[in-house]
Amino acid sequence: MSDQVPSRVLVLWFPDWPLRAALGPLPHPPVAVVHANRVLACSPAAREHGVRIGQRRREAQGLLPSLRLLPADPARDERGFLPPLRAIETEAPGVQMLRPGLAVLRARGIARYHGGEEAAARALLTHLTAAGYPEARIGVADGPFTAELAARGAPPAPSAEDTDRPDPEDTADASAYRIVPPGAAAAFLAPLPVQVLQDPEIASLLIRLGVRTLGDLAALPVLDVRDRFGIRGARLHALARGADSRPVTARSPDPELAAEIEFESPLAQSDQIAFAVRRTADEVTLSLATASLVCTEVRIDLTDDDGEVFSRAWLHPTCFEAADLVDRVRWQLESLAATSPTADMPSGIASSSARDRPFRGIVRVRLAPIAVDDAAHHQPGLFGSAGDERLHHAVSRVQTLLGHEGVVMGALTGGRLLADRQQLTPWGERVVPARDPDLPWPGHLPAPLPAEVFVPPRAITVRAADGGEIRIDERGRLSAPPGLVDGSPVTAWAGPWPVRDRRGDGDGVRGDRLQLVDVQQRAWLVLHAEHAWWAEGRYH
Amino acid sequence: MGITLRTVDPGESTRAGEILRLRQEITRMQRRRSDLPLIPVHPALAPLFPDGGLQVGTTYALSSSPGLVAALLAAPSRNGSWTAAVGMPTLGLEALAGHGADLARLILVPEPGDRWLTVTSALSEVVPLIAVRPGSRLRDAEASRLSARLRDRGCTLLLVSSAPWPQSEGSIRVHDPRWHGLGEGWGLLEGCDVTVTAQTRRSPVPRSVRVRLPGALGTMESGIREAWTGEGGSAESGTVRLATTETGRAQLLAAAEEGTAAEAMPFPRLKAVV
């Protein structure tokens, strides 16, 4: 083990990463991330008041009552670490995440490129500062363990904790990096306390044995340490000697998935654009296929000749294929055509061609996959499991025919009016109920419910038997019993029941409901609101 | 169970019986798939159909009753199969869910316009039960192409239309509704008693049940205690059904039951059944 010479690595350390991931760029107010009643990370402002990592929550709150506490969320930390990893990747490929806030890469390549480890570290820091991560520290040493300690021990840039930040050049020069020369790892580690081994159990035992520093530990014979502490102890012993054998496995960079096409002259007709986009869509699916990925969510950016970008994300229940992408481009163009103002159109264009070219022209289409998944999850099954796939293909065909909104799935939502209690979501989109259907919603109808619901409610005539108007006063009294509904005599009725729906900004619905059965035994649910009668639904 | 009207059995008239037997033989031989031979219906409606469910790969003409559509879609949907409703923008989803339909397995195409036929044939590839309100009339050639496709794919079509459908397996009508629970300014709708009458090629004599659609819980309920007296229009609506199918096949059918069904719908016998 001692013969192995660890390779030179460069460790990038982002101090207090959980805070950075949760709160964004520095400076942070006094905040602590807490897990299981212990402080996991705290901002410099909190540290000034004596809050320390590992403290109990109550103790930290006692030191600083205004301390804001955040729950720990490892997933968020990891997600948040992706952008800095990408930023590092643009400067030096082959970066590996040790844990959120700590990245490692082999020092050899980048040092050679920049002509020295120091120059490389400085270049990386400048780059990260420009990318918005001025707090990053770098340690270069033999093996990730030593390098991490070097990074942590790198003298903090004197201005790093100040609010007024010097310009990027200065931060990089303020030696936010530390380089331990090859072979000097043991000497660098020797004065450090054993606690840095991150193994509290063995560390406390070592301290009780009188082994207080890594130098003390490294001085012990390997075999004795192994006899006393087992494999784990031997590994810690190796670390203390500066012989960290952990290899660096590089993260493969993200493949370039997005593709775009530019048109020499702006295209206005959706068919033209869809035809032209076909090849780009093929490119996207091909690059996905090469990476063994499939795309489940895509963003389509349409740039018109004024430079305005129309962007929309599209979901797919299974995964996008080239034809699906083309469809989505077409639907987006159609919805664009439907919403764009027709005022600035040349007056000579007839209404039929107006439908085809109300937007003035698209010069660029960009297809960018947002969510990708492993292609292995989407292989069609050999037996049996292909049912949903077939279903999806057939329904997508209908959707291609009728447009995105043409095929919908229904869902129940909360509400008082019948029309509010159901919602339609285009096929393939995520169903998000607008209002929680499980809340009580006082005033909604009991079963049985009308088999026909008019969305929006349809105007209907309800009159007294003599043909006179019916009014409902403030106390909910009818001026006359209903005698005619939709032209036919009423045989039975009940109500009125008040409906008060103050959704949103106060201009909700304030009306009264009646159930009516007419001579033809049709049962109506009518609503009297704003001095008019509306049919909400018909029971049969 | 509701009241079943069974006025003729196949043995009663030898000629009609022979035709029926042959027709059943044809249906048996035409069947393409061995799995799922029937689309389940609500138990209250089972007596209407000779096999206790809807035939796969056929078309049924429905009277314009969203409640009936909901009840027929709900039964297979609660068994986990996909269903679709084409051209019905006003279908009450909450009522449909009340019948037990799974909205997550219901495909809605509210406004197909003139392309309802294309949409229906595309969906028939994958959805075993589709309710359609046609937006336009169909030529005979198109109708027979659709029928062939339905038979091939094993998809059952519920056609909500007042116009007769030339090649339908049968018709299901809802008539004589009577609402309960509402008075002169008091009460709350509790349910509606309706008569559902079905007439299929395999049992050309209309069969009827009196059910509550919808019942007080929003579902279909059977077992109405109230004696049905067959007031006024019932007898007519029972026989008129034969007159609505006008194509050659229906005429053959009418010829087969000549003298048995058309005139002699013996409502006195119905009384006896009660």
Chai-1 contact restraints between the chains, C-beta under 6 A:
chainA,res_idxA,chainB,res_idxB,connection_type,confidence,min_distance_angstrom,max_distance_angstrom,comment,restraint_id
A,R390,B,V126,contact,1.0,0.0,6.0,A-B,restraint_1
A,L391,B,V126,contact,1.0,0.0,6.0,A-B,restraint_2
A,A394,B,A122,contact,1.0,0.0,6.0,A-B,restraint_3
A,A394,B,E125,contact,1.0,0.0,6.0,A-B,restraint_4
A,A394,B,V126,contact,1.0,0.0,6.0,A-B,restraint_5
A,R397,B,A122,contact,1.0,0.0,6.0,A-B,restraint_6
A,V398,B,V119,contact,1.0,0.0,6.0,A-B,restraint_7
A,V398,B,A122,contact,1.0,0.0,6.0,A-B,restraint_8
A,V407,B,V109,contact,1.0,0.0,6.0,A-B,restraint_9
A,V408,B,L108,contact,1.0,0.0,6.0,A-B,restraint_10
A,G410,B,L93,contact,1.0,0.0,6.0,A-B,restraint_11
A,G410,B,L103,contact,1.0,0.0,6.0,A-B,restraint_12
A,G410,B,L108,contact,1.0,0.0,6.0,A-B,restraint_13
A,A411,B,L103,contact,1.0,0.0,6.0,A-B,restraint_14
A,L412,B,E94,contact,1.0,0.0,6.0,A-B,restraint_15
A,R421,B,E94,contact,1.0,0.0,6.0,A-B,restraint_16
A,Q422,B,L93,contact,1.0,0.0,6.0,A-B,restraint_17
A,Q422,B,E94,contact,1.0,0.0,6.0,A-B,restraint_18
A,A447,B,G98,contact,1.0,0.0,6.0,A-B,restraint_19
A,A447,B,L217,contact,1.0,0.0,6.0,A-B,restraint_20
A,A447,B,G218,contact,1.0,0.0,6.0,A-B,restraint_21
A,P448,B,P214,contact,1.0,0.0,6.0,A-B,restraint_22
A,P448,B,G218,contact,1.0,0.0,6.0,A-B,restraint_23
A,L449,B,E94,contact,1.0,0.0,6.0,A-B,restraint_24
A,L449,B,A95,contact,1.0,0.0,6.0,A-B,restraint_25
A,L449,B,G98,contact,1.0,0.0,6.0,A-B,restraint_26
A,L449,B,G218,contact,1.0,0.0,6.0,A-B,restraint_27
A,P450,B,G92,contact,1.0,0.0,6.0,A-B,restraint_28
A,A451,B,P66,contact,1.0,0.0,6.0,A-B,restraint_29
A,A451,B,G67,contact,1.0,0.0,6.0,A-B,restraint_30
A,A451,B,A70,contact,1.0,0.0,6.0,A-B,restraint_31
A,A451,B,G92,contact,1.0,0.0,6.0,A-B,restraint_32
A,A451,B,A95,contact,1.0,0.0,6.0,A-B,restraint_33
A,E452,B,P66,contact,1.0,0.0,6.0,A-B,restraint_34
A,E452,B,T90,contact,1.0,0.0,6.0,A-B,restraint_35
A,E452,B,G92,contact,1.0,0.0,6.0,A-B,restraint_36
A,V453,B,G92,contact,1.0,0.0,6.0,A-B,restraint_37
A,F454,B,T90,contact,1.0,0.0,6.0,A-B,restraint_38
A,A492,B,L182,contact,1.0,0.0,6.0,A-B,restraint_39
A,A492,B,G183,contact,1.0,0.0,6.0,A-B,restraint_40
A,A494,B,L182,contact,1.0,0.0,6.0,A-B,restraint_41
A,A494,B,W186,contact,1.0,0.0,6.0,A-B,restraint_42
A,A494,B,G187,contact,1.0,0.0,6.0,A-B,restraint_43
A,Q515,B,L189,contact,1.0,0.0,6.0,A-B,restraint_44
A,V517,B,W179,contact,1.0,0.0,6.0,A-B,restraint_45
A,V517,B,L182,contact,1.0,0.0,6.0,A-B,restraint_46
A,Q521,B,P177,contact,1.0,0.0,6.0,A-B,restraint_47
A,A523,B,W179,contact,1.0,0.0,6.0,A-B,restraint_48
A,A523,B,L189,contact,1.0,0.0,6.0,A-B,restraint_49
A,H540,B,G67,contact,1.0,0.0,6.0,A-B,restraint_50
A,H540,B,P177,contact,1.0,0.0,6.0,A-B,restraint_51
